[in-house]
Amino acid sequence: MTRRHLIAGLSLASTWLSGSAWRRADSQVERHHDVDLYVALAQRAEQAGLDFVFRPDTVFLDPLSQAQGPGTSAMDPTLLLTCVARATRHIGLVTTISTSFQEPFHIARTLESLQLISGGRAGWNLVTGLEGQDNFGHRPFLEAGARYRQAEESLQVVQALLRSYPDQALRQDRSSGLYADTRAIRPIEHQGTYFQVRGPLSLPAGRHGRIPVFQAGASEDGRGFAARHADAVFAATPTLEAARELRTELRQGALQNGRAAHDIRMLPGLSLYLADSQSEAQALFEQAQVHLGRAQRLAKLASILGIAVDGLPTNRRLGPDDFPEPLLPVRSRTHAELVRRHIADHRPTLNALLEAPEVVASAHWQIVGTPEKAAEEILAWLDADAIDGVIALPGGSLGSAELFIHAVVPALRSAGCLATQDSVGLGLLQRLQGARPT
């Protein structure tokens, strides 16, 4: 059968250190902040023909969490990807920048700098920020709807700045002494609700084309924003049904906003615990969760849902009526909604709920098994029109990343759904535009 092409990315976040996995002898936790580790991983991803590497971001740290693992401690994603850019030639580089915590001018200059340094391989994972507002005290942290309105204005300003000093304005005519045509360089004079920016940008932009926008929120506000602006969505979709529903909604939203359905791509996060046998993969997953006793699992469930859970009944199946509306702020509305959907769909006992991947691991699609199993499930989701691609999140050990790169990716290419390795020189935006579904 002829399959649609899959867009494949690899997260460069150290997800293989999550939970108790960092305690493994082969975890390389000592290199958590070693840029060479991530550069080498990106190089192997490029050699395998992946489309891009992706670096999420966190801008907060709970000091107490450092007693049990690396937690949210991380390098700046764009600085890390700048190092990756100089050590690779073709692979796309998707960095994460928050519109809640960074000014549009800084965002535009940072993105265009990465675009120039990489020769046109930059992508922007636009987030509005979940935690960390206490580290940016110069402005109030807005409620979700206002954050997306702010993000919309920030994106508008960033795009205007990227047009304000076009690369075509450069003349660099030694004989006449004309360096640039100043008629083409225009201040943007933006006066908006959240930002006042005069411009123009301080470096010429556009030499390598438009920088694609990724978006990472699956809430109602996030989906609306994505339908209007995103080239790709990094989503948490733990089931095929959830993925297909989100992809359909995003494509319909794109059409309602005057775009083509294929202008937006749904790329779920894929949490992978891979090993040579199913039993080894299951052991890998269980080892990563060994730090979570019952008390910790209950606390995590309470944090996800924003409610007290210590009084939940243990002698029957649970349903939506057992979980009132949040009493406390939740870190992620998307994660909370996914857990609530799991409860509504499966009506689990409390013990079963505390074992659910959505609670003990993450809200992402999860595969625990062999590379062959992973490839088969990815193909099944692709054939069911549930996804346009994946962003791999290796878990349990660094070996999961190696098996994804060196076993899963070749299997997907053999199935005819990945671009051939001799075409990996295409830029990230061109790949997004060129791998259109039929």
N, C-alpha and C positions, 0 to 999 in steps of 0.2 A: 504494500500500500504506500501511497505518497503521503508523507506527513508534512505538516507545517514545521517550519524551522523553530527551534527552541533558542531563546536567548539565555545564556548561561553565565552567571556571575559567582564569585567566591568572596565571602566576607573575610576580611583580614583582621577582624576582631578575634581576640584569643578565647573564643567560645569553648575550646577544648579544655580550658582551665576551670570551667564553671563547676560549682558545687564542690565535691571532694576530688574531682579529677586532677587538680593541680598536685595532689599528693602522690600520684603515680611516679615511679622512678623515671619514666620516659616522657614526662610532661614538658620538660624544658621550661619550667616555671621561672628558672633563673634568668631566662632570656625574654621575659614578659615585656620589658621596655628596651629590648635590643632591636634596633631598626633592621639589622641584617637578617634577622629571622623572617621578618615580613617581606623584605625585598626578595629573599630566596624563594619564599612561597609564591609571590607574585610572578617571579620568573618561571617557575614550574607551571603555574596556571597559564601563562602566555605560551609556553612551549606546547602545552596540551591543546591550545586553541580556544580557551575560554574568551568570552567577549569582554569581561571587565572584572576588576576587583573593587570591592565596596568596603568602605570604612565608616561604621557608625560612630557616634560620639556621645560622651557624657560630660557634664560640666559640674558635677557635684561628687562629694565623697563623704560617706559615713565612716568616721574614724574607727568606730567599734567593729565595722565589718572587716577591717583589715586583719583582725585576729584570725579569721577563718578562711581568707583567700584574697585574691587580687581585687575582687569586687569591681567597682567602677573606675578604678585607677587606670588611666590611659593617656597616651601621647596625643597631641593635637593631630587630628586626622589629615589636614591638608599638608602640614609639614612632613608627616610620614609619607604621604603619597607623592610629595615632591621628590623625596629620595627614591621612591619606586619609579617615578617618571624617568630619572636619569639612568636607571638600570634596566629599562625595558624599552621596547620599540613600538609595539602595536596595541597592547591591551588597554582597554578603557579604565579610567581612574575616577571613581565616584566618591567624592568627599561629602561630608555632612556639615552643614552650617545652619545654625538656628536664626530665624528672623526675629525671635524674641530677644536675643542677647547680642546680636551683631548689627551694626549700622549698615544700611544699604551700600554706602560708598565703600566701606571695608569689604563687604561681600563681593561686590563687583570687581574690585581690584584684585582680591585674592583669587577669585575664579579665573579671571583673564590671565593672571600670572601663571596659574597652573596650566591653563590652556596653552600659553606660549612655551612654557618650559617643557611640556609633554608633546608639543607638536600637534595639538588638536584632539587630545584624548580625555579632556576633563568632563565630568558630569557633576551635577549638584543635587544631593539628597537634601531637599528643603524640609526642615522640621520647625515646629513652632516652640518646642521645648516642653519638657515634662517636669523636670526638677532642676534645681540649681539657681532659682531666682534670687536666693539670698546672697549669691556671689556677684550679683549685678544690681546693686542697690540704687542705681541712678534712675530707675523707672519702675513703676508698679507692674506686677505680674497680672496679666489680664485673664478674664475667664475665657473658656474655649472659643466661643463664637467671636469674641473680640480679637483673640489671638490670630484666628484665620483671616479676619478683616485686615489686621495689621500685616499678616504675611502676604496678602494679596497686594497691598500697597507697596510693601518692600520689594516684591517681585517686579512690580511695575517700575519702580525706581531703578532697580538693578538693571533691568532690560533697557531702560532709557539711557542710563549711564554707559552701557556697553555699546550704544549707538552714538554717543555724544562726541567721541573722538574716533571716527572710523579709520581703519588702517589705510584706506584709500586716500586719506588726506596727506599722507607722507609723500613728499616730493624728493627730498634729499638731493637736490640739484646743486652740485658743487659749483658749476659755472655761474649760475645766477645768484647763488647764495640763499635760495629758497629751501628751507627745511620742510615746511608743511603748509598746505593751503588752509589758512585760518578761516576761510569762508565755510569750510566743511566741519569745523570744530565749534560746537554750540553748547553753551550751558543749558541744563534742562529746566532750571528755575521751578523746581517742584515745591509746591506748597500744599501739603495734604493734612489729613487728620492726625497721622502719627509721625510723619517725617517732613522736614524742610531741608531740601538739598539743592544747592545751586548747580554744582557740576562745572565743567565737564569732568570726565574721568581723567586721571593723570597719566594714562598710557594708551596708545592706540589699540583698538580692539577689533575683532571680527576677521582677522587674517585666516583663521581656521574654522570659521563658521559658528553657528549657534551652539551654545552649551545646553545639552539636554537636562531637563528637570525631572528628578525623581521625587516622590512624595511618600511619606511613611505613615500616614494616619488613616485608619479605616472607620473612624467615627462618621456621623452624618455630615459634620462640617468638613472633615477631611476628604470624604468622598466627593462632596460638591466642589471643593477646591481642585481636587485631582481631575475631575471631569472637565473643568475649565482650562487647566494649565499643564498638567503633568504629561510627560512622555512615557513615564513608567511609574508603577506603584509597588513599593516594597510593603507587602501585606502579611498579616498574621491570619492564616486560614488553616485551622487544624484538620478540617475534613474536606473531601472533594466537593461536597454539596456547598459548603461555605465558600470555597474558591470559585465554583461555577456561578454562584449567586452574585458574588462581588464582581467578577469579570463581566457578567451580563449587565449589572447595574452601571459599572463604569463606562462600558461601551455605549449604553443607552444615554448616559449623561453626556458623553462626548458629542453624540448626535444632536442632543437638545441644545448644546452650546455652539452649534455650527461647525463642529469638527467631524472628521471621519471616525468611524468606530475603531479602526485600526491605528488611530493616532495615539491611543493610550494602551500601554501593555501592563498586564498584571503579572508581577514577578514575586510570588510568595517566598518568604523565608522558609528554608528547608533544613530542619535540625536533623543531623545525621550522626547516628552511632553505628559505625561500620566496622566489621571484622570479617575474617575468612569463613566463619560459621555463624549460624543463628544463635547458638548457645553462647559463643564468645561475645557477640554483639549485645546480647541481653545482659551478660555479666558486666560488660563495659557500662551500660546504662545504669544498672543497679549500683555499681561502685561509685558512680558520679553522684548518686542521690543518698549515699550512706550517712551523710551528715544530717539528714532530715529525719528526726524522730517524730513521733506523733505530735508533740507540742509544737515543734517547728512547722509542721505541715498545717496545723490549725492556725498558727499565727500568719502563715503565708496566705492561706485562704481568706482570713480576716482582712489582711492588707489589700488583697486583690479586689475584694468586694466592698470594702469599707464598712463592714458591719461586725458585730460580735457574733462569734460562732460557737462559743463554748457551751451553749445550751441546746445545740442541735440534737435531735433524737438519733439514737444509734440502732433502734430496733425496727426500722422500716425504711422504705425508699423515700427519697426527698424530692420535692418538686418546687416550682417557682414560689409557691406561697410560703415556703419555709425561709425565704430570703427576701426580706423587705428592702426598700430603697436604702442606699448608703447613708449611714449616719456620719461617716468621716470622709474626707477627701480621698479619692482613689488615685493611684499613680497613673493608671492608664485606663481610660474609659473603654478603649478597644478590648483590652485584656479582660476587664470585668464583664463586658457584653458576651465575650466568647465563653467564659466560664458559665454565665447564666444560660446561654444557649445549650451548653453541654448538659446542664442540670435539667432543662426543659425537655431535651431530646431523649435523654437516657434514664432520667429519674433514678440516679444512683443511690446506694446506701452511703452513709457518711464514710465508711471505710473505703468503698470503691472510689468515692470522690477524692479522697486524700491520696489515692494512687494514680489519679488521672494525670496525664502529661501536662494538661493545661494548668494544673496546680503545682505539681512537683518540679516540672521543667519549665517550659515556656508555652505561649499560646500558638507557637508556630506549628506548621505541618511537621510531623516527626516520623522518621523511618529508623527503626532499630533492626538491623539485619545485615545481610551480605551485599556487596556491590551489585550482584545480579538482581537481588530483590529491589534495591533502590532504583536501578535502571528500569525495571519492569513497572514499578509504581509511577515513576515520572512519566513514562510513555502512556500509561493508562490515564493519567490526569490530562496529558496533552491531547490524547485522542478523544477525551470526553469534553473538550473545549472548556476546561476549567482553568487553564494557565496559558501564558505566553512564554514563560521562562521560569527560572528558579534563581534564588540567591542562596548558595549553600552555606550552612552554619555548622561546621564540624563540631561534634561533641564527644566527650569521653576521653579522647586522646588525640594527639596530633596525627596519629595514624589514620583517623577518619578523614582528615583533609587529603592525605596522600592517596587513600583508596578512592576518594571522589575524583581526584585529578587523574590518577593513572589506571583506574578500572571503570568507574561509572561513566566518565566522559567518553572514553573510546567505545563503550557499549552503546551510548546514545548516538555517537557518530556512525557506528555501523548500522544503526536503525534508520539512518537517513534524516535525522531531525536536527543535526548540528551542521553549521557551515563547515566546509572543508578547510583543513589547516592552511592551505595555500591562499585563503582569502581573509586570513585574520588581520591583514593590514588595513582593512576597512576601519574607519573611525567609529566610535561608539554611536554617534548620532546616525551615521549612515547605516549601521547595522540595525538600529531601531527602525529606521525608515525602510530598509531594504528587505527585512524578514517579515513582510506583511502576511497576515493570515489570508487564506483563500476564502 
